[in-house]
Amino acid sequence: MESASVAQVCYLFSTDYLIIRSISDNLSAEEYEENETTQPDVSGEIALKFIDNYNKY
């Protein structure tokens, strides 16, 4: 839902945007706790790689 509001504002201002989300609904409590600390790092790495590759074109 938050992504939709960001998209709407970017559309109104004719601004490009990229939203990367991760879904953790199917994780057990133990898996959630494990991923809670590592997932932001992984998401950040993916975003930076995407931006680096996007800027090459």
Biotite code that builds the C-alpha atoms (Angstrom):
import biotite.structure as struc

atoms = struc.array([
    struc.Atom([0.000, 0.000, 0.000], chain_id="A", res_id=1, res_name="MET", atom_name="CA", element="C"),
    struc.Atom([2.840, 2.384, 0.723], chain_id="A", res_id=2, res_name="GLU", atom_name="CA", element="C"),
    struc.Atom([4.199, 1.731, -2.756], chain_id="A", res_id=3, res_name="SER", atom_name="CA", element="C"),
    struc.Atom([1.006, 2.997, -4.351], chain_id="A", res_id=4, res_name="ALA", atom_name="CA", element="C"),
    struc.Atom([1.261, 6.367, -2.623], chain_id="A", res_id=5, res_name="SER", atom_name="CA", element="C"),
    struc.Atom([4.901, 6.737, -3.665], chain_id="A", res_id=6, res_name="VAL", atom_name="CA", element="C"),
    struc.Atom([3.975, 5.829, -7.237], chain_id="A", res_id=7, res_name="ALA", atom_name="CA", element="C"),
    struc.Atom([1.150, 8.373, -7.253], chain_id="A", res_id=8, res_name="GLN", atom_name="CA", element="C"),
    struc.Atom([3.373, 11.228, -6.068], chain_id="A", res_id=9, res_name="VAL", atom_name="CA", element="C"),
    struc.Atom([6.103, 10.301, -8.555], chain_id="A", res_id=10, res_name="CYS", atom_name="CA", element="C"),
    struc.Atom([3.524, 10.212, -11.330], chain_id="A", res_id=11, res_name="TYR", atom_name="CA", element="C"),
    struc.Atom([2.192, 13.638, -10.380], chain_id="A", res_id=12, res_name="LEU", atom_name="CA", element="C"),
    struc.Atom([5.717, 15.069, -10.479], chain_id="A", res_id=13, res_name="PHE", atom_name="CA", element="C"),
    struc.Atom([6.762, 13.112, -13.599], chain_id="A", res_id=14, res_name="SER", atom_name="CA", element="C"),
    struc.Atom([9.564, 11.456, -11.652], chain_id="A", res_id=15, res_name="THR", atom_name="CA", element="C"),
    struc.Atom([10.977, 7.974, -12.283], chain_id="A", res_id=16, res_name="ASP", atom_name="CA", element="C"),
    struc.Atom([10.879, 5.606, -9.343], chain_id="A", res_id=17, res_name="TYR", atom_name="CA", element="C"),
    struc.Atom([11.754, 2.063, -8.369], chain_id="A", res_id=18, res_name="LEU", atom_name="CA", element="C"),
    struc.Atom([10.224, 0.158, -5.493], chain_id="A", res_id=19, res_name="ILE", atom_name="CA", element="C"),
    struc.Atom([11.802, -3.062, -4.223], chain_id="A", res_id=20, res_name="ILE", atom_name="CA", element="C"),
    struc.Atom([9.854, -5.043, -1.685], chain_id="A", res_id=21, res_name="ARG", atom_name="CA", element="C"),
    struc.Atom([10.453, -8.314, 0.087], chain_id="A", res_id=22, res_name="SER", atom_name="CA", element="C"),
    struc.Atom([7.736, -10.632, 1.333], chain_id="A", res_id=23, res_name="ILE", atom_name="CA", element="C"),
    struc.Atom([8.175, -12.603, 4.530], chain_id="A", res_id=24, res_name="SER", atom_name="CA", element="C"),
    struc.Atom([4.617, -13.804, 5.179], chain_id="A", res_id=25, res_name="ASP", atom_name="CA", element="C"),
    struc.Atom([5.448, -17.494, 4.862], chain_id="A", res_id=26, res_name="ASN", atom_name="CA", element="C"),
    struc.Atom([8.334, -17.552, 7.330], chain_id="A", res_id=27, res_name="LEU", atom_name="CA", element="C"),
    struc.Atom([8.254, -19.256, 10.691], chain_id="A", res_id=28, res_name="SER", atom_name="CA", element="C"),
    struc.Atom([9.038, -17.152, 13.769], chain_id="A", res_id=29, res_name="ALA", atom_name="CA", element="C"),
    struc.Atom([12.606, -18.487, 13.799], chain_id="A", res_id=30, res_name="GLU", atom_name="CA", element="C"),
    struc.Atom([13.123, -17.787, 10.083], chain_id="A", res_id=31, res_name="GLU", atom_name="CA", element="C"),
    struc.Atom([11.660, -14.317, 10.487], chain_id="A", res_id=32, res_name="TYR", atom_name="CA", element="C"),
    struc.Atom([14.073, -13.423, 13.285], chain_id="A", res_id=33, res_name="GLU", atom_name="CA", element="C"),
    struc.Atom([17.015, -14.721, 11.235], chain_id="A", res_id=34, res_name="GLU", atom_name="CA", element="C"),
    struc.Atom([16.003, -12.788, 8.112], chain_id="A", res_id=35, res_name="ASN", atom_name="CA", element="C"),
    struc.Atom([15.075, -9.638, 10.017], chain_id="A", res_id=36, res_name="GLU", atom_name="CA", element="C"),
    struc.Atom([18.748, -8.775, 10.471], chain_id="A", res_id=37, res_name="THR", atom_name="CA", element="C"),
    struc.Atom([20.079, -9.918, 7.088], chain_id="A", res_id=38, res_name="THR", atom_name="CA", element="C"),
    struc.Atom([17.282, -8.957, 4.690], chain_id="A", res_id=39, res_name="GLN", atom_name="CA", element="C"),
    struc.Atom([17.929, -5.183, 4.701], chain_id="A", res_id=40, res_name="PRO", atom_name="CA", element="C"),
    struc.Atom([21.542, -5.813, 3.671], chain_id="A", res_id=41, res_name="ASP", atom_name="CA", element="C"),
    struc.Atom([20.512, -8.170, 0.872], chain_id="A", res_id=42, res_name="VAL", atom_name="CA", element="C"),
    struc.Atom([17.842, -5.747, -0.375], chain_id="A", res_id=43, res_name="SER", atom_name="CA", element="C"),
    struc.Atom([20.339, -2.913, -0.332], chain_id="A", res_id=44, res_name="GLY", atom_name="CA", element="C"),
    struc.Atom([22.861, -4.906, -2.359], chain_id="A", res_id=45, res_name="GLU", atom_name="CA", element="C"),
    struc.Atom([20.226, -5.784, -4.954], chain_id="A", res_id=46, res_name="ILE", atom_name="CA", element="C"),
    struc.Atom([19.118, -2.167, -5.242], chain_id="A", res_id=47, res_name="ALA", atom_name="CA", element="C"),
    struc.Atom([22.693, -0.909, -5.681], chain_id="A", res_id=48, res_name="LEU", atom_name="CA", element="C"),
    struc.Atom([23.460, -3.529, -8.335], chain_id="A", res_id=49, res_name="LYS", atom_name="CA", element="C"),
    struc.Atom([20.284, -2.606, -10.193], chain_id="A", res_id=50, res_name="PHE", atom_name="CA", element="C"),
    struc.Atom([21.151, 1.095, -10.084], chain_id="A", res_id=51, res_name="ILE", atom_name="CA", element="C"),
    struc.Atom([24.721, 0.443, -11.269], chain_id="A", res_id=52, res_name="ASP", atom_name="CA", element="C"),
    struc.Atom([23.471, -1.632, -14.206], chain_id="A", res_id=53, res_name="ASN", atom_name="CA", element="C"),
    struc.Atom([20.674, 0.827, -15.007], chain_id="A", res_id=54, res_name="TYR", atom_name="CA", element="C"),
    struc.Atom([23.127, 3.707, -15.227], chain_id="A", res_id=55, res_name="ASN", atom_name="CA", element="C"),
    struc.Atom([25.194, 1.813, -17.841], chain_id="A", res_id=56, res_name="LYS", atom_name="CA", element="C"),
    struc.Atom([22.430, 2.120, -20.434], chain_id="A", res_id=57, res_name="TYR", atom_name="CA", element="C"),
])
